[in-house]
Amino acid sequence: MFPARVYVERRNQLRRDTQTGLLLFLGHGESPMNYPDNAYPFRQDSSFLYFFGLDAPGLAALLDSDENTETIFGAELTVDDIVWSGPQPSLRERCEQVGIQATGSLDALVAVLQKARRQGRRIHFLPPYRAEHVLRLNHLLGIAPDALKDCASVPLIRAVIAQRSVKSPEEIGEIEAALDIAHEMHTVAMRSARPGMLEQEIVGAVEGLVLSRGVSVSFPTIFSVRGEVLHNHSHDNVMNAGDLAVHDSGAESPLHYASDITRTIPIGGRFSRKQKDIYSIVLEAQTRAIEAVKPGVEFRDVHRLACRRIVAGLKDLGLMKGDVEEAVEAGAHALFFPCGVGHMMGLDVHDMEALGEDYVGYSEAISRNPAFGWKSLRLAKAVEPGFVVTVEPGIYFISELIDRWRSENRCSEFINYDVVEKYKDFGGIRIEDDLLVVEGGHRLLGKRISKTVDEVETLSSE
């Protein structure tokens, strides 16, 4: 964990930002896979980690903004716990490591909240995203499960997002540690993927590498020759010479900060002429988009820039036609690029998504565009120094989407469907890097991972 002062300063700022009331944070518990003693790997709630740093199950925390107090609630280890899990620090000892002196039982938390409710005090909590937290909040606060989301505290949501959005030097160090592992993951994948292999063999090698570093993947690994499926978690295809494999993966640092990198690999070590043409368009779109990122720039404009470069490139190849600006305005790009160009990243790979994407990625002045190809943009507002974002344009040939748009004659003034038909079996290409917004511009994070045509072909041929 970070030094205690880091967590103390974060909590002090949070109390100042919310001003009054009780701030309730529920840590995660163990989640059984098929019986209680066989649990999924434990992963603490990210906001609990951010403010309290305790990476253990069965905890809750309460900050009192009026009384300026803070308490961690949980159970002390029993003899049975020690027999099965070995000796561990006491609850009080663990809390002292993050600057908290007061502890209590979970039953005591119930009593404290009951008293606060009788007094009519405001109890702030974040939106629950686990079913067990819905039930716990229902028990603790008496709010009906289907009303909890609407009762979550907007002032607390905004205060948490304001802090977690701006990464400290310590946090950047953790993200770069995660990126060191991502560099190994992607290098191993490029060197290992060969015709005749199953995708799952590469996934096993990549995820085994992560486990050997003592950490976890930051999200389920995507590695597929069906790269047109944006989040394809199936790994059962045989890779053939001439296929393109989209590899989107990352690791967590020891303190659970994420990395998120995508590369596209030519199976057999060489891009075809058609593949090289599309790859070059995506790489140019990514390069231009990255160059545009600096404080004060709205990320929706970075997305729009990537869309324009994609349309211009596809127009040069004869797949699109007409005015580039008008094509993007009409949403014609979305046939090939139906998602957003990137997202915030930190303790969550899609940082703070559980708090509400419209709070994280949008503002009072910038609301979500509901149009296809825009509605999936996770980040649209202006970026600030300290933000960590991904930039990940792609081109995808989704056969079912092409058929539907063609049957509707959609955007036919901008799309040459006869030419597009020849690409329906192409798959997809995505290229992604992580960057830090700094004063005057940005800094690419992590060691450079091969991504030019020549670099990827060289590494994939070794």
Stockholm file with secondary structure:
# STOCKHOLM 1.0

chainA/1-462         MFPARVYVERRNQLRRDTQTGLLLFLGHGESPMNYPDNAYPFRQDSSFLYFFGLDAPGLAALLDSDENTETIFGAELTVDDIVWSGPQPSLRERCEQVGIQATGSLDALVAVLQKARRQGRRIHFLPPYRAEHVLRLNHLLGIAPDALKDCASVPLIRAVIAQRSVKSPEEIGEIEAALDIAHEMHTVAMRSARPGMLEQEIVGAVEGLVLSRGVSVSFPTIFSVRGEVLHNHSHDNVMNAGDLAVHDSGAESPLHYASDITRTIPIGGRFSRKQKDIYSIVLEAQTRAIEAVKPGVEFRDVHRLACRRIVAGLKDLGLMKGDVEEAVEAGAHALFFPCGVGHMMGLDVHDMEALGEDYVGYSEAISRNPAFGWKSLRLAKAVEPGFVVTVEPGIYFISELIDRWRSENRCSEFINYDVVEKYKDFGGIRIEDDLLVVEGGHRLLGKRISKTVDEVETLSSE
#=GR chainA/1-462 SS CCCHHHHHHHHHHHHHHHCSSEEEEECCCCCEEEETTEECCCCCCHHHHHHHCCCCSSCEEEEETTTTEEEEECCCCCHHHHHHHCCCCCHHHHHHTTTCCEEECHHHHHHHHHHHHHTTCCEEECCCCSHHHHHHHHHHHCCCGGGHHHHSCHHHHHHHHHHHHSCCHHHHHHHHHHHHHHHHHHHHHHHHCCTTCBHHHHHHHHHHHHHHTTCCBSSCCEEESCTTSTTCCCCCCBCCTTCEEEEEECBBCTTCCBCCEEEEEETTSCCCHHHHHHHHHHHHHHHHHHHHCCTTCBHHHHHHHHHHHHHHHHHHTTSBCSCHHHHHHTTGGGGTCCSCSCCBCSSSSSTTGGGCHHHHHCCSSCCCCCSTTTTTCSCCSBCCTTCEEEECCEEECCHHHHHHHHHTTTTTTTBCHHHHHTTTTCCEEECBEEEEEETTEEEECSSCCCCSHHHHHHHHHC
#=GC SS_cons         CCCHHHHHHHHHHHHHHHCSSEEEEECCCCCEEEETTEECCCCCCHHHHHHHCCCCSSCEEEEETTTTEEEEECCCCCHHHHHHHCCCCCHHHHHHTTTCCEEECHHHHHHHHHHHHHTTCCEEECCCCSHHHHHHHHHHHCCCGGGHHHHSCHHHHHHHHHHHHSCCHHHHHHHHHHHHHHHHHHHHHHHHCCTTCBHHHHHHHHHHHHHHTTCCBSSCCEEESCTTSTTCCCCCCBCCTTCEEEEEECBBCTTCCBCCEEEEEETTSCCCHHHHHHHHHHHHHHHHHHHHCCTTCBHHHHHHHHHHHHHHHHHHTTSBCSCHHHHHHTTGGGGTCCSCSCCBCSSSSSTTGGGCHHHHHCCSSCCCCCSTTTTTCSCCSBCCTTCEEEECCEEECCHHHHHHHHHTTTTTTTBCHHHHHTTTTCCEEECBEEEEEETTEEEECSSCCCCSHHHHHHHHHC
//
